[in-house]
């Protein structure tokens, strides 16, 4: 650092070196950036584990037909962003549902293929059979959602 600036005075009259003020401002900025990035807190799990309801918390009401079984590819799945769920078919005839909100920062998951649900925001990957984390940065599994398969219809339970 160059220049001849001397120490700054605070409102209480204390003298503070300019370097201290700059370091403190940087720490505050870093903290704000980390909060904006998201976290692995339980807030997304609360929504993820309550898929039935009035839709006010991002989850759909019970009994609504989401898809036909033929719409969900084996080893893959489909994201229902407006309902906040992802439905997968890990093996032939077995259907699972999870919150579509990534547990890392709340982004909606995207691609579901080869038994893996991938979040496009930071690359987290989840197992399409049980929602467990296959690859971070997410450290918590996707919350389970309840579905019912009757005939060829998949509905939210």
Secondary structure, DSSP 8 states (H G I E B T S, - for coil): --S----EE-TTS-EE-HHHHHHHHHHHHHHHHHHHH----THHHHHHT--SSSSTTS---TT-EEEEGGGS-BT-EEEETTTTEEEEEEETTEEEEEESB-TTT--BEEEEETTEEEETTT--EEETTT--EEESS--S---B--EEEETTEEEE-
